[in-house]
Amino acid sequence: EPLHQLYGRIVEQENEVMRGLAQKNDLPLVDNAALIPHDERFFVDSIHFTPEGMKMVASNIADVLIPAIESRLSRNLP
């Protein structure tokens, strides 16, 4: 459907901006667009996650942020 195709292009542009900002600012990035398969188990439609998809989003975030936080804490950084 054309509207979903438009949303898909917008989301991909947003993802590219976030990837660039993370790289430019040396920040960890949770790239769920690359990590979550575009499968009906994870998406209700072309952009909204199912409950299983949201669990994967949360897991992906934890996998990146917990080590980053632990690293900062071990170096006594704010």
N, C-alpha and C positions, 0 to 999 in steps of 0.2 A: 504494500500500500504506500502511496507517495508520502503521506504524512509520517509514517514510521521510517521511511527512508530518509526524510529530512531530519527527523530526530536523531537517527543514527549518525548522520554526518555531523550534526551539531555536537553530539556527545563525543565523537572521535576528535573533533577540533578542540573541545575542552580538555580531553585527555592529553593531547599533544602539548597544549599550553602548560598543563600541570607537570608533564614529564620535563619540559624545558625549564620550568621554574625550579623544580627539584634539583636538576643537574646544575643549573646556574648558581643556586644557593647551597649546594652540597648538603641536601636534605634527603633523608630516607623517603622512598616512594613506595606506596602500596599500589601497584598497578593492577587493580582488579580487572580492568578491561583485557589485560593479557593473561591473567591467572584463572579467570572463570570461563569455562567453556560455554559457548552460546548454544545452550541445550535447554529444552523445555523443563528439565528438572530444576533448573536454576533461574529461569525467567518466566514470568507470567505473560509478558509480551516482549517487544523488542528492547525495552529499557527498564522494566520493573522486575525486581527479584522476587522469587518465591521464598517461603520460609527457609527452605534448604539453601537457596542462593544467599540469603542474608546471613545464615550461619557460616557459609564459606567466606563472605565478606569479613565478618568478625574474626574468623580464624586467620585470614590473610593479614589483617591489621595487627593482630596479636603477634603473629610470626615475625613481623618487621619491627614493631614498636617495643616489644618486651626486651629483645636484645639491645636495642638502641638505648633504652632507659637504663638497663642494667650496666651498660658500658659507661654511660654518663655518671651513674652513681658510684661506680668503682673508681672513677677518676675524680670524684668529689666536685663535679660540675653542677651548676644550678639547672 
